[in-house]
């Protein structure tokens, strides 16, 4: 088969979709030596093919379209115009990894990770909201199959987009091998780089309302323990209120904002934490709790959306809208060494159930089903 993939997320700062794209393609390259993959990118004239991401498989072929990423997205997703030369040859299946598939003469698959733009529309700018609604409405009709990462997200797609269940495939995502327990000596460089305290509660994620950081701050404010809170993540939509609340509660010396942390440092940051708390209101999948478990850190997370599917019985599930419940869960982990050891043990076992190889195998079966009808 000749499979064409929108690899544009690999050129942008690697957030969740970019990391998914990289991990999936890497795993596909390791298991598939029969099919040809054509990865297309929109990049400026200054971008050379040599600088594009490389995968160690001779059947992976980069296709560079000489538009800036911004213009490329304008042409494809907003104006729905295919860049000239991108689809002149025959392909068997197209895989759109970012909520979008063009109108094609051959089968296509599209990834829809979550419906936050519907359920938490107040967290989006008006322009972004218009763009994604338009894009998803077209793509769900055009695509032969939709991929998502959890049963929870699938149920949302069925309910809110009126898509038939049989059109949606759940392929649980994996956790990368860099997320693993490390020795204390290996933590020293990261502790020094970020001036980390000896004991701290950790949150990793974009600073925006949907992540529910305000309630975490309120839980921490009522926590009568000698410990800090470290928040690692870039600023998203409507982040200002969080910083204002930290200042109002006079927590500036106890809460540390690290901004975006490079992926190479993340495993060490997780390992250094006393407990990981992720009280997000909504996630289509949610990588951070899985990564934390893989690093041997006890996890407290929300009982909403996909998060119970990820942590199972290995973590503590809380009502994310109840700061008191979040606080009590943190205290139970900090004060009960036996509970903490049990959570670490179960979390490591749970994380092993999430494999990028398995995700790639399920995706490859879908390519064959859609591309060849078999």
N, C-alpha and C positions, 0 to 999 in steps of 0.2 A: 504493500500500500504506500501511497504518497500522502503524507499527513502534513498539513500546513498549520502552523501555530503562531498566534499573536504573542510574541515574546517581549513586547514593549515594556512590561513591568520590570524586566531585568535591567533596563537602562535608568530607571527612576530610583530614588532612595528606597532601599529594600525594606518596605513595610511588610505587612502580612501577605499581600498578594504576590509581591516580588519574591519573597522567601518561599512561598508555595510553588511558584513557577520554577525557581531554581532547583528546589528539592525534587519536584516531580520529574523535570527533564533529566536531572542527574540519574535518578533511579531508572527512568525509561532507557537511558543510554546504557545502563549496566545490564538490563535484562533483554533488550531487543536488538538483535543484529540482522533482522530480516527487512524491516520497513525503513523507508526514507522519511526523515523529518526536515521540513523547511521552516526555519525560524525567521520570521520577518520583523524588522525594526524600522521605525521612523527616527531618523537622526539627522543632525545638521551636516552640512557639507564638510565640516572639519572632522567629523567622526570617520575613522577609517575602519575597514572590515577587520583589520588586525586587532583593533581594540574592543571588538564585540565579545561578549561572553563566549567561552570555549567549553565544549563538552567532549569528553574523550571517547568519541564514537564517530567513525568515518561516515556513517549514514546521516549525520547531523549537518545541515547546510544552512549557513547564515544568508539572509537576504536583506540587504540594506537599502531602504528607500530614502532618497535624499531630500527629506523634509525634516525640519526640527520636530521634536516630539510634540510640541504644542500645536503646530500646524497639522501634523499627522493626525492627532486626535480630532482636530477640527474637521478635517476632511472625512475621516471615517465615521466617528461616533456622532458628530453633530449634523454634518451635511450629508452623511451617508454616501459619500463618493469614494469609490475604491481608487487608491493611488495607481496611476498608470504603470503597468508592468508587473504588478503584484500577483495577478491571477491570470496570466496569459496562457499558462500551461494547465493541463488537466491534473486535478488532485482527487483523492478519494474521500477525504474528510478534513474539515476545518475545526480547530479547537480554539475558541475564544476564552481566554483566561481572565478577562476583566469585564464581565457582565455584558459583553457585546459580541454579536456575530453579524457580518454583513449579509446582504441578500445574494445568495450564491446559487449556482446551478448544480452543486453537489452537496452532500449531507454535511451537517455541522453540529457541533456540541458547544454549549456555553456554560461557563461557571457562574453561578449566583451564590455568593457566600452567605449573605444575610439580607434582611429587609429592614435594616436600621433606618433607611431613608423614608420608610412608611411608618414604622413604629416609633421612631424618634426624629421626626422631621424637623423639630425645633433645633436640632443639633447641626443642621446643614444651612449653608447660605442659599438664598433663593435661586441663584444661577445654578449651583451644584445640584439642587433638588430637581430643577427643571430638566437638567441634562440627564441625570440618572433615571428619572421616571420615563423619559422619552426613549432612552437607550434600552432599558429593560423591557418596556412594553413591546418594542419591535423584536428584540432578541428572543423572548420567550415564545413568540409565535413562529419565528423563523427556524429556530433550532430543532433538530430531531430529538436531541436529548439534553437534559440539564443536569449538571453535576453540582452537588453541594456536599458539605462536610459533616452534617449531623442530621439525625432524625427530626430534631427540633426545627432546624432550618427548612427541611423538606415540608414539614407540616405548615410552616408559615407560607411557603411558596404556594402550596395547594390552596390554603385558605384565602390569602390576600391577592394572589395573582390569578386565581381560578385556573390553575394548571392541573391536568390529570396526573394522578399519583404515578402511573406507569411511565410517564415521561421523565421522571426525576430519579436519578441514581445517587445514592449516598456512598461516597468513597471517603472513609475516615482518613484524615491526614496523619502524617507521621511526626516524629520528633528527631531532630538531627543528632548525629553522634557526638557532636561537641558538647552537648548537654549531658553531663555525667558528674558523679562525685569526684572531688579532687582533694589532695592533701592540704593541710593548713599552710604548709610552706609555699604552695603554689598561689595562695591568696594574697601574699604579702604585696606584690607589685600593684594589684588592683586596689587593695586597702589604702596604700600610700597615694596612688594616683587620684583617688576620689575622696581622700581624707575620711574614710569610713570609720564610724565608732565601733567599739568592740561588739556591742549587741544592737541589732536594729531589726525593725519590721520592714519588709520590702514590698513595694508595689511597682510593677512594670507595665507600662501602657501609655497611650496618648492621653494627655491632660485635656479632657473634655467631659461634658456633663454625663454622657452615657456610661462612662467608666465609674461614676459614683464616688469620686474621690472625696467629695464634700462629706459624705457620711463616714468615710474612713477617717477623715480629719476629726470629725466630732467624736468618733469612738476612741481615737487616740487621745483626744483632749481629756477624756474622762478616765483614762488608763493610769492607775496609780502604780506605775512601775518605772524603774530607772532604765529606760530604753528609748532609742530614737526611731523615727520613721523616715525611710528613704524612699523617694518617689523618682523613678527613672522613666523618662519619656518626654517626647517633644510636645510643644504646645499645639493643641488642636483648636476646635471651635469653642468660643465662650469660656476660655480658661481663666479670665480675669477674676471671676467671683471666688475661685479657689484660693488665689493668692491673697485676696482681700480678707477672706475668712481666717486664713493662717495668721495674718497680721492682727486682726481683731482679737483673736484668742491668745495673742502673744506667744505663739509657738515657733517663732522664727528661728530660735536656737536649737529646737528639738526636731524640726522637720527639715530635711535636706532634699533639695530639688537638684537632680543631676542633669536634667535635660536629656537629650537623646544619647544613649550609650551604644557604642559600636558593638556589633554582634560578637566580635572576638572577646570582648570583656564580659558579656552577659553571663556565661556559665560561672565565672568566678564571682560575679555579683550575687547570683542566686546562692552559690555555695556559702558565701559569707553571712547570709541572712539567718536570723534566728527563726523566723516564720515568714511565709509569703501570704499576703492577703490580697484578694482580687474580687472586690464586691461589685463587679460590673452588672448593670441592669439588663444588658442584652449582648449576646455574642452568637454569631453563626457557628463558630467553632471555639476560638479562644486558645491561642498557643501558650501564653505565659503560665497558666497553671500546670500544663503538661510539661513544659520545660523545667519548671521548679521541681515537680515530682521526680523527673529524670535526674536532677542534680542532688536528690536526697534531702529536700527541704519540705517540712510539713506545710500543707496548703489549706487555707481557709478561703472559700469562694462562695459565690452566690448560688442560691437554689433555683435560679431562673434560666430560661432558654437552654442552650446546649451544655452549660457547665456541669450539671450533674452527670451527663453522658461521658464527660471527659474524666472527672475525678472518681466516679463510682463511689465505693465506700472507703476510698483511700484518704479522702480529705474530709473536712468539716464543712457542711453546707449551711449557710445562714440566709435569713431574709435580708437582702441588701438595703432595704429601706428602714431597717431597725438598727440604729447605731449602738444601742445597748446590747443587742444580740451579737453584733460584730465584736464589741468589747469583751463580752464574756467568753467568746470563742478564743480570742487572743490570749486572755488570761489562762484559760484551760491548757493551752499549748505551752505557754511560758512557765507555768507552775507545776506541770505534771510531766516529769521526765519519762515515765513509762508510756504515757500517751504519745508523747513526741516521738519516741523510738518506734512505737507501733506504726504511727503515721508515715514515718520515713520508710520503714520496711515495706508497707503496703503500697506507698507511692512509687517506689522503685519498680515493684512488680507490675503495678498498673501501667506505668509508662512504657513498659516493654511490649504492651499490646498494640501500640501505635507505631506502625512501620511504613516508611516511605516506599519500601519495596512492594509491600502488599498494596498500597495505594496505586503504585505504578502498574501492577499486574491487573488490578480491577479496571484501571483506565484503559490499558491496552486491550482488554477484552471488549470494552465499550467501543473503542476505535474499530475493532474487527466487526462487531455487531452492526454498527452504523455504516461503516465504510464498505462492507462487503455483503451485508444483509445476512450474515451467518451467525 
